[in-house]
Amino acid sequence: MPDITLTTLQSLKQKGEKITMLTCYDATFAHTCCEAGVEVLLVGDSLGMVLQGHDSTLPVTNGDMAYHVAAVKRGNNGAMILADLPFMSYATTEQALSSSAQLMQAGAHMLKIEGAAWLADTVRLLNERGVPVCVHMGLTPQAVNVLGGYKVQGRNENQARQMRADAIALEQAGAAMLLLECVPSELAAEITQAVKIPVIGIGAGNATDGQVLVLHDMLGLSLSGRSPKFVKNFMAGKDSIQAALSAYVEEVKAVTFPGAEHGFSA
């Protein structure tokens, strides 16, 4: 696979070809995902739940993230590496710069932060210093205690209007990409059309520019035994992990995943 860059992702959006993304935390899976054609490897702070066994992403440190980014880089073969800045690691200008430097030096190509238009100054600051930024909107797991749980966001018109405005403001601030989690499919489609940068969805319908899932979820692995509505078990009926990963890529590209049953209405 040729090296995936921001130019590649922008070109895919312009051509209408879907972007494929999966979480990834180690060298072996990085290699395997690349073999299947996954274009973006997200080193997510979801590792706090699926690898470390915590009940949220909040305990994850920037040191944890740097360790896993470096591991993914060693197994990577052309994919873009997107890494999460974890909880409270970008609360101030100094923290944002220090945390970002650590993850970029570990091997990340782009960083992801959670929030809305209030992040515009941080996005601008990092972009000016050579750090591409993806902003995670909608259900933002780092704010689970404020949101009152893992709930769909943007269902009422005021929320939806604000989310559309925030997306445009973040693009104007220099955001390179947006990620929408647990957002009504119609709203996600409107935001995708409203901005020129790629928009990735998870539980946000199939009209976004691409899709992401947690690797363990799409392989049918769960500590709780329960899967979110937006997850499909791609291991079902497959005889190998490689086949499951390839099926995910094929179905995202063909726009057969996610189906209507994986999305949410307003």
N, C-alpha and C positions, 0 to 999 in steps of 0.2 A: 504494500500500500504506500503510495507517495505521501510525503509529509503533509498532514492536514494543518492549515493555517487559518487565520481569520479571513483571508481572501478566499480560501476554499469554501468556508461556511457561508460567506456572503454570496458567492457564486451559486451555491446550492439553493439558497433562498430565492435568488433571482430566477433560477431555472425551474423552481417549483419542485425540486427533488428533496425528499425528506432527509433530515440529519439524524444519525443514530448515535445515542449516548447510553452508556451504562456506568454504574459505579464500579470502582475497581480499587483494590487495596494492596495488591502484591504483584511481584514480578511474573509469576506463572500465569495468573489470570490476565495480566496485561498482555502477555504474549498470545494467549488463547483468544482474547477479544480482538486483537489486531488481525489474527488469522481469519476471524469470522467477518472482518470488514467494519467493525465498530469504529466510528470516526472520532469520537470524543470519549476519553476515559475520565470520569468524575471521581476524584479521590474525595469522597464525601465525609463529612463529620458523622454521617450515619454509621461509620465504623464504631462509634461509641455504643451503638445498640447491637449491631450484628456481629461485631468482633469482640468487643469488650464486655458485653452483657449488661450495659446500663439501661435504665428505663427512659432515657432521653439522650439528646446529643450534648447537653450542657456540660458534662464532665470532661469532654475532649479538650486537650490542650494544643497549642500551636506546635509544641514538640512532638506530640503524637502525629499530627498532620504531616510535619516535615519528614518523619521517619517513613510514613507510608508513601508519600510523594516520591521519595528517593527510591523506594522499592519498586514502585510502578515504573519509574523512569528506566530502571535497569532492564525491565522486560518489555518495554514499549518498542514498537516498530512502526512508527509513522503517525500514530494517532495524536490528537491534541490532548494534553493533560490539563484538566481543569481541577482546581483544588479549592476546597472550602476554607475560608478564614473562620475559625471556630468562635464560639460564644465569648463576647467581651474582648476579643483580640483586636478589634478595630474601633473601640469606643472613643478613642482620642486620636488626634493627628499623629502623635508620636507612636502610639500602639499600631495604628494602621500601617505606617511606614516600616516599622521594625518587623511586624508579623509578615507583611508582604515580602520583604526582602528575604526572610528565612525560607518561605515557601517557594519563591521564584528561584532562589539559589539551590534549592533541593531538586528542582526540575520541572516545576509547574510552568505552563505557558500562559495561563489565564487564571484569575482568582474569582471566587464567587462569594458575595456577601448578601445578607438577608435584610430586607426592609422595603422602603418605598422612596418617595421623592426627597425625604430628609437626608438621604444618603448622597445627594447630588454633589455636595462639596467633597466628600470622600472619593467619589468616582472621579471627579475632575482632578483632584490631587494625585491619585494613583495613575490615572491615564497620562498626565503630564510628565510623570516620572518613569514611563515605560512599562506600566503594569496594566494590561487589558483587564476589564472588569465585567463580570456577569452579575446581574442583580436578580436575586431570588425573591419573587413576589407571591402574593396570595397566602397560602398556608406556609408560614415560616416557622419551622420547628424550634429554632432558638427562642422564639417568643411564645412557646406553648403555654406558659403560665399566664401570660397576658391575654392570650386568645381564649383561655378557658378550655383547652383541649385541642385535639386534632380535628378541626372543623372546616368545612368548605367555606371559602371566602369570596365575597363579591356577589352575593345572591340578591341583596337589595340594591335599588337603583342608586342610592347615594354612594354606597361602597363601590359599585361598578363604575360610576362616573369618576370617582376619585382615583381608582386603579388605572383607568384609561389616561387620565391627566398625569399621573405619576410616571407611567411608562414613557410618555412623550417627554416629560421633563428629564428623565434619566438618560434617554437617548441624546437629548440636547446637551447633557452634562458630559457625554463621552462614553456612556456604557457601550460595550461591544456586543452584548448579548443579554437577553432576559430569559428567566426560567419561571414559568407559572405552575404552581402546585395547587391542586384541589380548587380550581376555578371553574365556574360554569362554562360549558363548551362554547356557547354563543359569545360570551364575553371574551374568552381566549381568542376566538376567531377575529373579533373586532380589534383587539390589541395587536394581533399579528399583522393585520392589514394597516394599522395606524402608524407602525414604525418600520423603518427600513432595515434595522438590525435583526438578526435571527432571533426567533422566539422558540424556546423548547418547552414542551409540556409534560406534565406528569399528573394524571387525573384532570386533564384540561381539554379533552377531545382530540380529534385528529386533524383539525385545521391549523394547528401550530406548525412551525417550520421543521420541527423534529420532536423526538420523544426520548425520555430517559426513564429507566427503572432502576431500583436497587438490585444489584446482581443476585443476591441471595433470594430475594422475593421471586424473581423471574425463573429461578431454578427450583422453586418450590420448597425452599428452606426457610424455616421460621421458628424462633424460640417459643413463640406463643401458640403456634399452630393455626393462627388466623392470618389472612391476607387482606390488605385493603381492596376496596372495590375496583380500583384502577389497575390491579395487577393481574397478569395472565401467567400461568405456570407453563413455561415453554419446554420444560422437561417431559411433560405428559406425552407419552407415545414416542419419545425419542430414546435412542440407545446410547447417547453420549452427550456430554456437556457441549462439545463442539457443535453438534447438530442443533442443540437448543439455541445456542448463541447465533448460529447462522439463520435459524428460523426467525428469530427476533429481528435481525437485520432485514431479512426478506419481507417480513410482514409490515415493518415500519415503512420500508421503501415502497411497497405496494399499496400502502394506506389501508390495509386490512386490519392492522392493529394501530391504535386502539379502536374497538368497536363502540357502538352506542352504549352497550352495557357497561363499559369501563368509565363512562363520563358522568357528569353531573349537570342538572338543569338549574335554572335560576329559581 
